[in-house]
């Protein structure tokens, strides 16, 4: 039987990899354009924010030497996934392609370049389904007619409710956590719009319910785990300041609440992300540093961990087996 070629496209948000103004302006401009598909963000406002943000990032990143690791992590995730998918040989050959929504190589470009594969699988590299991640991929697959004799492109989603991912997360947490007895664990997610600028509920799939369900499941899993020494487990959100009212409590609000209660030791796990980036490495740490906490630990995202790569490979293989 002829070999079948499977294109697995990892679709991450993407971040500028240099301190250059052009790279950071372009990244922010594409981010706002993407968000503008569902939020009211006038073009002049998008350009102004991109200009200001591009200058701010360039100055800050040059001063601190920071470079976002997110794109490099996604490329490593793709490399590891390809190795695990192809290690058993057989009639299926997997080519795994890293792609990004707001930086090159862009998702739609990689999708178009792999149209001649026997099957295309699109994988959102974030655990929570919403319109801007898995929803955008569903729309891309839906509006692209497959070549004659080929199946339509498929999107792998639903990570937020997968008990297998929850186990990977909890094991990862206890592997990297400092486990200071009695300390507080904060599970942080990327927040979303709850109300638009007019106070109305958004007219698009925000993923708020999925986030809440995933947060509740992870919180319970940590508290029930025999390895647990945390005194309490809290949930918070990393928000932006455009488009309306965002998820509550924000990380700043939660840290302020904990400080007010006399909590001195906190560990932060940014579990709403599959890879570390500016929000988790810089923004979240800045919020923690600005609080009154005496001690703070930071647990990395699952990134290029072997356990996550194994989980993702099993997820992809399972979907392909059902399609071929």
C-alpha positions as CSV (number, residue, x, y, z in Angstrom):
1,X,0.0,0.0,0.0
2,X,1.3,3.5,-0.9
3,X,2.6,5.7,1.9
4,X,0.2,8.3,3.1
5,X,1.5,11.8,3.9
6,X,-0.1,13.6,6.9
7,X,0.6,17.3,7.4
8,X,0.2,18.2,11.1
9,X,0.1,22.0,11.5
10,X,0.8,23.3,15.0
11,X,-0.9,26.7,15.2
12,X,0.5,28.9,18.0
13,X,-0.2,32.6,18.6
14,X,3.4,33.6,17.9
15,X,5.6,36.4,19.2
16,X,8.3,38.6,17.8
17,X,11.7,37.0,18.3
18,X,13.9,40.1,18.2
19,X,14.0,43.5,19.9
20,X,13.5,45.2,16.6
21,X,10.7,47.8,16.2
22,X,9.5,46.4,12.9
23,X,9.2,42.8,14.2
24,X,7.3,44.0,17.3
25,X,5.1,46.4,15.5
26,X,4.2,43.7,13.0
27,X,3.4,41.2,15.7
28,X,1.1,43.6,17.6
29,X,-0.5,44.8,14.4
30,X,-1.3,41.2,13.3
31,X,-2.6,40.4,16.9
32,X,-5.0,43.4,16.9
33,X,-6.1,42.6,13.3
34,X,-6.9,39.0,14.4
35,X,-8.7,40.2,17.5
36,X,-10.5,42.8,15.3
37,X,-12.3,39.9,13.6
38,X,-14.6,39.6,16.7
39,X,-14.0,42.9,18.7
40,X,-14.6,46.5,17.8
41,X,-11.1,47.8,17.3
42,X,-11.1,50.7,14.9
43,X,-8.1,50.7,12.5
44,X,-6.6,54.0,13.8
45,X,-6.7,52.6,17.3
46,X,-5.0,49.4,16.1
47,X,-2.2,51.3,14.4
48,X,-1.7,53.6,17.4
49,X,-1.5,50.7,19.8
50,X,0.9,48.9,17.4
51,X,3.2,51.9,17.2
52,X,3.3,52.5,20.9
53,X,3.6,48.8,21.7
54,X,6.3,48.3,19.1
55,X,8.4,51.1,20.6
56,X,7.8,50.0,24.1
57,X,8.7,46.4,23.4
58,X,11.8,47.4,21.4
59,X,13.1,49.6,24.2
60,X,12.3,47.2,27.0
61,X,13.7,44.1,25.2
62,X,16.9,45.9,24.3
63,X,17.4,47.1,27.8
64,X,16.7,43.7,29.5
65,X,18.0,41.4,26.8
66,X,14.7,39.5,26.8
67,X,13.7,37.6,23.7
68,X,10.4,35.7,23.6
69,X,11.0,31.9,23.6
70,X,7.5,31.0,22.3
71,X,8.2,30.5,18.6
72,X,11.4,28.5,19.4
73,X,9.4,26.3,21.8
74,X,6.7,25.7,19.1
75,X,9.4,24.7,16.7
76,X,10.8,22.3,19.3
77,X,7.4,20.9,20.0
78,X,6.9,20.3,16.2
79,X,10.3,18.5,16.0
80,X,9.6,16.3,19.0
81,X,6.1,15.5,17.8
82,X,7.4,14.5,14.3
83,X,9.9,12.1,15.9
84,X,7.4,10.4,18.1
85,X,4.8,10.1,15.3
86,X,7.3,8.6,12.8
87,X,9.3,6.3,15.2
88,X,7.2,3.2,14.4
89,X,7.4,3.6,10.6
90,X,4.5,2.0,8.6
91,X,2.5,3.5,5.8
92,X,1.9,6.8,7.4
93,X,4.5,9.6,7.2
94,X,3.9,12.6,9.4
95,X,5.4,16.0,8.6
96,X,4.8,18.4,11.4
97,X,4.9,22.2,10.6
98,X,5.1,25.0,13.2
99,X,3.0,28.0,12.3
100,X,1.7,31.2,13.9
101,X,-1.3,33.4,13.8
102,X,0.6,36.7,14.1
103,X,4.2,36.0,13.0
104,X,5.8,34.1,10.1
105,X,5.3,31.4,9.0
106,X,1.6,32.3,9.1
107,X,-1.0,29.6,9.7
108,X,-2.9,30.1,6.4
109,X,0.4,30.1,4.4
110,X,1.5,26.8,5.9
111,X,-2.0,25.4,5.3
112,X,-1.9,26.4,1.6
113,X,1.6,25.0,1.1
114,X,0.5,21.6,2.5
115,X,-2.7,21.2,0.4
116,X,-1.3,18.3,-1.6
117,X,-0.9,16.0,1.5
118,X,-3.3,13.1,1.9
119,X,-4.6,14.7,5.2
120,X,-4.1,18.0,7.0
121,X,-4.5,18.2,10.7
122,X,-4.7,21.6,12.4
123,X,-3.7,21.7,16.1
124,X,-4.4,24.9,18.2
125,X,-1.4,25.2,20.6
126,X,-3.6,26.4,23.5
127,X,-5.8,24.3,25.7
128,X,-9.0,26.3,25.6
129,X,-11.3,26.4,22.6
130,X,-12.5,29.8,21.4
131,X,-13.2,31.7,18.3
132,X,-9.8,33.1,17.8
133,X,-7.8,29.9,18.2
134,X,-9.6,26.6,17.4
135,X,-12.5,28.6,15.9
136,X,-10.2,30.3,13.4
137,X,-8.8,26.9,12.4
138,X,-12.3,25.5,11.9
139,X,-13.1,28.4,9.6
140,X,-9.9,27.9,7.7
141,X,-10.6,24.2,7.2
142,X,-14.2,24.9,6.3
143,X,-13.6,27.4,3.6
144,X,-10.9,25.5,1.8
145,X,-12.2,22.8,-0.5
146,X,-9.9,19.7,-0.5
147,X,-8.2,18.4,-3.6
148,X,-10.1,15.7,-5.5
149,X,-10.1,12.4,-3.6
150,X,-8.8,14.0,-0.4
151,X,-10.7,14.4,2.9
152,X,-11.3,17.9,4.4
153,X,-8.8,19.2,6.8
154,X,-9.5,18.3,10.4
155,X,-9.0,20.3,13.6
156,X,-8.0,18.7,16.8
157,X,-9.6,20.5,19.7
158,X,-11.2,19.9,23.1
159,X,-7.9,19.8,25.1
160,X,-9.5,21.7,27.9
161,X,-11.8,18.7,28.8
162,X,-9.3,15.9,28.2
163,X,-8.4,14.0,31.4
164,X,-5.2,12.9,29.7
165,X,-4.0,16.5,29.4
166,X,-5.1,17.2,33.0
167,X,-2.8,14.3,34.2
168,X,0.1,15.7,32.2
169,X,-0.5,19.1,33.7
170,X,-0.7,17.8,37.3
171,X,2.4,15.6,36.9
172,X,4.3,18.6,35.4
173,X,3.2,20.8,38.2
174,X,4.4,18.5,40.9
175,X,7.7,17.8,39.0
176,X,8.6,21.5,38.8
177,X,6.8,23.0,41.8
178,X,8.8,23.8,44.9
179,X,6.1,22.4,47.1
180,X,6.5,24.7,50.1
181,X,4.1,23.3,52.6
182,X,1.1,25.4,53.1
183,X,1.8,27.8,50.2
184,X,-0.8,28.9,47.7
185,X,-0.9,27.7,44.1
186,X,-2.3,30.1,41.5
187,X,-3.5,28.6,38.2
188,X,-3.3,31.4,35.6
189,X,-5.2,31.4,32.3
190,X,-5.2,33.9,29.4
191,X,-8.3,36.0,30.2
192,X,-11.0,36.8,27.7
193,X,-13.7,39.5,27.1
194,X,-16.7,39.1,29.4
195,X,-18.5,42.3,28.4
196,X,-17.9,44.5,25.4
197,X,-17.3,48.3,25.6
198,X,-21.1,48.8,25.8
199,X,-21.6,46.3,28.6
200,X,-23.1,43.6,26.4
201,X,-22.0,40.0,26.3
202,X,-19.7,39.3,23.3
203,X,-21.3,37.9,20.2
204,X,-18.6,35.3,19.7
205,X,-17.3,32.2,21.4
206,X,-14.9,33.5,24.1
207,X,-14.1,30.2,25.7
208,X,-15.0,31.5,29.1
209,X,-17.0,28.4,30.1
210,X,-14.3,26.1,28.8
211,X,-11.7,28.0,30.9
212,X,-13.9,27.8,34.0
213,X,-14.5,24.0,33.5
214,X,-10.8,23.3,33.0
215,X,-9.8,25.5,36.0
216,X,-12.2,23.6,38.2
217,X,-11.0,20.2,37.0
218,X,-7.3,21.1,37.5
219,X,-8.0,22.6,40.9
220,X,-9.8,19.5,42.1
221,X,-7.1,17.2,40.6
222,X,-4.3,19.1,42.5
223,X,-6.2,19.2,45.8
224,X,-7.0,15.5,45.5
225,X,-3.5,14.4,44.6
226,X,-1.6,12.6,47.4
227,X,1.5,14.6,46.4
228,X,-0.2,17.9,47.2
229,X,1.1,20.1,50.0
230,X,-0.5,23.4,48.9
231,X,-2.7,25.0,51.5
232,X,-5.0,26.4,48.8
233,X,-5.4,26.5,45.0
234,X,-6.7,29.7,43.3
235,X,-7.5,30.7,39.8
236,X,-6.6,34.0,38.1
237,X,-6.4,35.6,34.6
238,X,-3.8,37.5,32.6
239,X,-5.9,40.1,30.9
240,X,-5.5,42.9,28.3
241,X,-6.9,46.4,28.6
242,X,-8.7,46.8,25.3
243,X,-12.2,45.9,24.0
244,X,-14.2,45.8,27.3
245,X,-14.4,44.0,30.6
246,X,-12.1,41.0,30.9
247,X,-12.1,37.8,33.1
248,X,-12.1,38.2,36.8
249,X,-10.2,38.0,39.0
250,X,-7.2,39.3,37.2
251,X,-3.8,38.1,38.4
252,X,-3.1,41.5,39.9
253,X,-6.5,41.4,41.8
254,X,-5.8,37.8,43.0
255,X,-2.3,38.7,44.2
256,X,-3.7,41.8,46.0
257,X,-6.4,39.7,47.7
258,X,-3.8,37.1,48.8
259,X,-1.5,39.8,50.2
260,X,-4.5,41.3,52.1
261,X,-5.1,37.9,53.7
262,X,-1.5,37.7,54.8
263,X,-0.4,35.0,52.4
264,X,3.3,35.1,52.0
265,X,4.2,32.3,49.7
266,X,2.7,31.7,46.2
267,X,3.6,29.5,43.2
268,X,2.3,30.5,39.8
269,X,1.5,28.0,37.1
270,X,0.4,29.5,33.8
271,X,-1.7,26.5,32.8
272,X,-3.7,28.4,30.1
273,X,-0.7,28.2,27.8
274,X,1.1,25.4,26.1
275,X,4.3,27.5,25.8
276,X,6.0,30.2,27.7
277,X,6.1,33.7,26.2
278,X,6.1,37.3,27.1
279,X,2.9,37.1,29.1
280,X,4.1,34.3,31.3
281,X,7.8,35.1,31.5
282,X,7.6,38.9,31.7
283,X,4.1,40.2,32.4
284,X,3.1,37.6,35.1
285,X,6.4,38.0,36.9
286,X,6.1,41.8,36.9
287,X,2.7,41.5,38.5
288,X,4.1,39.1,41.2
289,X,7.1,41.4,41.8
290,X,4.8,44.4,42.3
291,X,2.9,42.5,45.0
292,X,3.8,42.2,48.7
293,X,4.5,38.5,48.5
294,X,7.5,37.4,50.4
295,X,8.2,34.3,48.3
296,X,7.1,33.4,44.8
297,X,7.8,30.4,42.6
298,X,7.2,30.0,38.9
299,X,6.3,26.7,37.3
300,X,7.1,26.6,33.5
301,X,4.4,25.8,30.9
302,X,4.5,22.3,29.6
303,X,6.6,23.6,26.7
304,X,8.8,20.9,25.1
305,X,8.4,18.3,27.9
306,X,8.5,14.7,26.9
307,X,5.2,14.0,28.6
308,X,3.4,16.6,26.6
309,X,5.0,15.5,23.4
310,X,3.9,11.9,24.1
311,X,0.4,13.1,24.9
312,X,0.2,15.2,21.8
313,X,1.5,12.3,19.6
314,X,-1.2,9.9,21.0
315,X,-3.9,12.6,20.4
316,X,-2.8,13.0,16.7
317,X,-2.4,9.3,16.1
318,X,-5.8,8.6,17.5
319,X,-7.4,11.2,15.2
320,X,-5.6,9.9,12.1
321,X,-6.6,6.3,12.9
322,X,-10.2,7.4,12.9
323,X,-9.8,9.1,9.5
324,X,-7.6,6.7,7.5
